[in-house]
Amino acid sequence: MKIYTKTGDQGLTSLIGGARVPKSSLRIDCYGTVDELNSYIGLLRDQEVNVARRDLLKEIQDRLFTIGSHLATDPDQDAHKRLPDLHAADVALLETEMDAMSEILTPLRAFVLPGGHPAVSFAHVARCVCRRAERLAVELRESSPVEDLVVMYFNRLSDYLFVLSRAMAHDLGVEEVTWKPRL
């Protein structure tokens, strides 16, 4: 089987369920951003500092693939019935992991800037892409069904990625870069 189909050469793509939509549509932008986020989570998973977190990061990637499949499905079709589910427990897992990481971190006393170590910066890039995915999902929800749990997952995942960046800095023994406003 060839990977190329040539069916998108005119700027259209198919949703799960068969509907053809422009590649510039908000729905495509939304699940494309989820795909981008998933790639950054893979990059984080591959960082040596995250050896103990690899299984969790893989689970997050699985959940993002689930979310992407829901976003890639024609909302007018019954195809959603055959898709894997996202659960409230997936959000709770992120909260539990944040709570555990927070136990080793010093309380925040300033805004943290991305940087300090390349691995930490990757976490901040993933956080920003996650926030964009969240914004796009919220915008898509204004005109098409998007489960509340999807938006909630993005919101919690971006928080998780922020705490992860701090935990990675801690584990790497690097100082967090804090914002010092010019007065």
Salt bridges, closest charged atoms under 4 A:
GLU36 OE1 - ARG132 NH1 3.11
ASP46 OD1 - ARG45 NH2 3.99
GLU59 OE2 - ARG63 NH1 3.73
ASP62 OD1 - LYS58 NZ 2.91
GLU95 OE2 - ARG156 NE 2.68
GLU134 OE1 - ARG131 NH1 3.01
GLU147 OE2 - HIS70 ND1 3.12
ASP148 OD1 - ARG141 NH1 3.04
ASP159 OD1 - ARG131 NH2 3.31
ASP171 OD2 - ARG53 NH2 2.61
ASP171 OD1 - HIS170 ND1 3.35
GLU176 OE2 - ARG166 NE 2.69
